[in-house]
Amino acid sequence: MVQFLSGSWALLLGMMLLMVGNGLQSTLLGIRGQIEGFGTWEMSIVMSAYFVGFLGGSRMAPEMIRRVGHVRVFAALASFISAVLILYPTFANPWVWTVGRIIIGFCFSGVYVTAESWLNNAATNETRGKALSLYLIVQMIGVIVAQALLVTADPSGFVLFIIPSVLVSISFAPILLSISPTPAFEMTKAMTLRELVQKSPLGTVGMVLLGGVFSAQFGMSAVYGASIDLSVSEISIFVAAFYVGATVIQYPLGWLSDRMDRRVLIAFAGFAGGVGAVIGMVYGANFWLLLFAATLVGGFSNPLYSLLIAHTNDFLEVDEMAAASGGMVFINGLGAISGPIVTGWIMEVFGPSGFFLVIAILMLGLAGYAVFRMTRREGIAVEDTGAYSPVMPSASPVALEVVQEIAIETALEEEELASESRD
């Protein structure tokens, strides 16, 4: 692991700075939109646009890397991100922001594909799981630190837009100046969606629903905070609570997932997150209960992404796991695009509490579907399930392929041990 850190510290530092920039711009736009007088529906379109670009980038970035290489793609996309961040306050128009968010989403997706392929190349079979966990922690720290930066300047000015632009510009310096070699880039051909649904109905349906939950958190939480007149510091704490909860609960849920029927745990996590959303919907006027609600929602929704991947892997053959990663990202992306739009519409109809109403419906719906699936087929014995690996819902197909590689290696090791015991 020490060898991995010595070769990858620049990448991890760069990714943390990128996550600070991404986390700050998303929350800041929610606040600035309220200041500029944009409606909730307009902001929902703006926030959804990021996921349109992200999904497009996840499909196109691999071909870009194959054509011109990691370094050029990384530098070009990061430069576009930095430029768009400066243009936001210059052209305070929801349609300009929508185009900017599409570009930002596309570029961040490409940056993630590039960086995560570097990360995978730097890790060995022995360190890949720990490297992925460290990468997740770095990402979470970046998003949480971003919320703290919100209170450093007036959101109605330019400074808070300049800060993420500078951070993104700085982020690729340690990566591009590092001596780590650029990896060869290959991605597995994706499994068809029909095949994926047939293999794991819960995994695929859960991914769509969870995409909506995550995009509502990431895109609309600041819009919600501004609409109920929270101060800038209160909004920063509120948004951070989602990711603090995810960081704290991720690993206990992962530990449990390797020791029990994952469908039960998925149902429990969906129910717990849904209860958190109901608390936020009913007691949103109490700031401390609002933070508790955000911590529950973020704490149980974010780890569900990894749980659903692990559950899906349980029903795949070893040679199908890598192929499933692209399909899982695409399905999650479809849900993510619709999440802010549906949330914005519901908030227009029912008021700000519609933010938590949408999350409650999606989380409780996921829990209910998990219970339903338990009645449709027998569960897999705990000793026959694959490994759980933590990964964020914003991960690119490359990160999911890393997760699948870990699952494949674990499955092959277990088969080898079983074969040796029979001999």
N, C-alpha and C positions, 0 to 999 in steps of 0.2 A: 504494500500500500504506500509506503514511503517513496518507492520508486515511481509509482503512479503520480503522487502529488508533486514530486520534483519535476516531472515532465508535463504536468497539466495545470499547475497553479495559475498560469497566465490565462488559460482558457476559462477556468472557474471564476477568476477575478473578472474577466471580461464579461462573462455571462451574468454575474451578479450586477455589474453596472448596467448591462442591458435591461435586466429585470427591474432595476430601480427606475430607469427611464420609462419603461413600458407601464409599470404600475403607477407611476406619477402622472403620465399623460392621460391615462384612462380616467382616473379619479378627478383630475384637474378639469377635464372637459365637462364632466358632469356638473361641477360647481360653476364653471365659467358659462356654460349654457344657460343656467338659471339667471346669472348676472346679465347676460345678453338678451334675456327675455324669450329664449327658445321654449317651445311647448314640450311637454313630455313625449308626445308622439314624434315630434321632430328629433328629439334626442335619442329615441329608441331606434330610429332609422340610422342615425349617426353611429350609434354603438353597435348595431347589427352589421354595419359595413365592414368593421374590423374582421369579423369572422368570415365574411364573403372573401375578402382578400387573403385571409389565413388559409382557407380551404383551397383557393386557387394556387397559392404559393406552395402548399404541400404537394400539389400535383406537378407543378412546373419546375420547382427548384432542382430536383434531381437531374433533369435534363440540362439545366443551365450549368450545373456543376460539372457534368460530364463534358460539356462543350468548352468551357473556359477555365475550370479548376476552382478549388475551394477558396483560395486567397482572393481572386478577383471578384467572385460572387459575394463573399463576405464583405469586402471593402465597399463594393458598389451599393449593396443593399443597405448597409449601415449608414452610408452617406445620404441616401434617399430618406432614411428615417430621420436623421438629424435635420435635413432641410425642411421636411414636412412639419416637424415640431415647431420650427420658427414661423412657418406660414399660418399656423392656426390662429394666433392672436392678430395677425396682420389682416386676414380676411375672415372676419367673424360672421360667417354665413353658414347655415346648416347644410346646404348642398355642397359648398366648398369643403366643409368638414367631412361630409360623407365620402367624397372622393379621396380626401386625405387619409381617412381611416381605412379605405380599401387599400391604398398604397402602403400604409403602415402595416396593416395585417399581412399583406403579401410579403413585404420585406422581412418582418419578424419571423414569419414562417420559414422563409429561405435561410435566414440567419440561424434559426434553430436547427434546420436540417444540416447545415454546414458544421455548426459547432458540435452537434451531437454525434455526427460521423467521426469528427476528430476525437471526441471523448471515447467513443467505442474503440477506435484504433489504438488509443493510448493505454487502454485497460487490457489486462490478460484474463484468461478464463477464471483465474483465482480471485481477481480483484474487481471483476465487472459488476457484481452485485453491490459491493461497497461503494464503487464509483458512482453507480446510479443513485444510491441513497445520498451520497455527498452532493451530487448534482441537484437533487430535489431540495435538500436543505439550503443550498446556495440560492436557488430560485426563490424559495419562501422568504429567506432573509432579505433578498433584494426587494420583493414586493412590500414587505413590512416596513423596511427602511424608507421606501418611497412615500408611504403615508406620513411618516414623521417629517419629511421635507415640505409637506404642504403648508406647514405653519411658519415657514421661514420667510415668506413674502406674501404680498397682496395678490390674490388670484385674479383680480381685475386688471393687473398689469402684465408686463412681458417677462418679468424675471423667472417666474415659475415655469414658463415655456422654454426659456433659455437653459435652465438647469438640466432638464432631461436631454436637450439637444447636445449640450456639452458632455454629459455623461456617456451618451451613445457614441459620440465622436472619440472620447477617450477609451471606450471599452474595447475597440478593436486594435488599439495600439499594442497592448501587451500580447495579444494573440498573434498579430501579424509580425511582431518583432521577436516572437519566441522561436527557439531553435527546433521545436517539434516538427517532424516531417509531416507533410500533408498526406492523408491516406488515399489509397485507391478507393473509388466510390462505385458501389454496386447496390442496387436495391432489388428485393425479390418481387416478382410479378404478383399482383394482388389476387386474392381469392375473390370469386364473384360474390355479390351481395346475396344472391339466392342461396348459394352454398353456405354462406355464413349464417343466414337466418335458419336454415335447416339444421345446422350443427348446434347452434345455441340460440334459441328464441329469446331467452332471458338476457343473454349478453347483448344481443343486438337492440332489442327494445329498450333495455336499460341504458344503452349508450345514447340513443336518441333523446330520451327523457333527461338524462344527466347532462347532455350538451346544452339543453335549455336552462337547466339549473345553474350550470357554471357560467354561461354567458350572461345570465341575469345578474349573478353576483359581480362578475368582472366588469360588466358594462353599465348596469343600472343601479348599483348600490349607492354611488355618489349622487345620482339623479334623485333617488329616493330621499337621501339625507338632505339634499338641498330643498326638496319639495316640502319637507316637514320642518324647515327652518332651523336645522342644526347649524351650529357654527362651523367654521372651517376645521378647527381643532377636533370638534366632536365627530365630524365626517371622517377625518383621517383615522381616528380611533375606531370608529364603527367599521370602516372598510378593512382596517388591519385585523379586526377581531375574526373575520372569516378565515384569514390565513394563519393566524395564531392557533385557532381551533384545529385547522387542518394539520399543522405541524405537530401539535400535541397528540392528536388522536390517530394519526396515520400509522404509527408503528404498533401500538396496542392492537388495533384492528388487524394489521398484517399478521401479528403473532397468533391471534385467534383464528384467522382464516386458514392457517395450516393445521388446525387442530379440531375443526368442526365442519359440518355441512355448510358450504359457502352460501347456499341459498338462504339458510336461516340467518346468517350474518348480514347478507344483502337486505333481507326483509327488515331486520332490526335497524340497520343503519338508515334505510329509507324512512322507517317509522320515526326514529329519533330525530332525523333532520326535519321531517314533516311537522313533528311536535314543536321543534324550535321555530319553524316558520309561523305556526299558529300563535305561539307566544309573541313573536314580533308583530303579527297582525293585530292582536288584541291589546297588547300592552306597549305598543310602539311609543306612546307618550312618555313612558318611564325610560330614561336613557340607560340605566343599569340593566333593566330587563331587556332592552333593545340589544345591548352588547352581549348579554347571555344568549339571546336568540341567534345573533350573528355567529357566535362561537359554536353553537350547536349545529347550525346549518352548514357552516364551512367545515367544521370538524368531521361531520359524517358524510357530506356530499363529495368532497375532494378525494378521500380514500376509496370511495365507491368506484371510482374510475379504475384503480388498480385491482379492486375486487372483481369487477366485471371482466376484466382481461384475464385474470387468473381462472375465473369460473369458465369462461369460454375455452381456454386452453385445456381444461379438464375433459372437454368433449372433442378435442382435435387430435389427430395423429401427429406424431413428432414432425413428419415432413410437411404438415399443413400449417404449423404454428407461425412461421415467418411470413407465409403468404397472407395470413389473416390480419396482419398489422395494418396494412394500407386500408383495408375495408373498414376496420374499427375506427380509424381516424376519420374516414369519409363519413361514416354514419354519425359519429359524434359531431362532426362539423355541420351536418344538416340540422341537427337539433340546436346547435349553437347559433346558427344564423337566425332561426325563428325565435329564439329565446327573448332577446331584447324587444323585438317587434311585438310579440304577444304580450310581454310585460308592460310595454308602453301603452298599448291599447287598453289593457285591463286597468292600468293606473288612471287613464283618461276617464274610464267609465265609473270605477269604484273609488277613485281617489288614491292617495299614496299607498294605502294599505294593500292595494292590488299587487304591489311588489312581492310581498310575502305570501299573498294568496296564490299567485302563480307557482311559487316555489313549493308551497304546501301541497298543491294539487299534484305537481310532478313527483315530489318525493313520496307522498303517500300512494300515488298511483304505481310507482316503482315497487314499493313495499307490497302492495296488493298483488301485483303481477308475479312477484317472486313467490308469494304464498300459493298463487294459482298454479305456477309451474311445478311446485312441489307435489301437486296432486296429479300431474300428467306423466311423470316418469320417476323412476327410482333415482335416488342420489348416488353419487360415487363414493365408495369407501374412502375415509380420510387418508389411509395409507396409500391410496392410488391417485390422490390429487397432486397437481403440479405445484411449483414454487410460486410464492407471492413476491412481487417486486414493486416497490413504490415508484410511481410516476405521476406527474401533474397532468390534468386534463388539457393543458396547453401544449403538450408534447407533440413533436413532429413524428411522422412515420418511422424515422430513424430511431428515436428513443423507444418506440414500441417494438421495433425489430431487436433492439438490445434486450428488452424484457423477454421477447420470445427466445432469443439466444440463450438467456439464462435458464428459461423453462426447458428448452431442448437439452441443454447440458445436464440439468438436474435429472430429467427423464432418462437420458442415456446412462448416467451414473447409476441410477436406481435399477435399470435393467441389467447392467453389468454386475451389480452386487447380487441381484436375485439369481442371475445365472451362475455366479460363483458359489452361492449357498446351495444350489441344487447339485452342483458338481461335488 
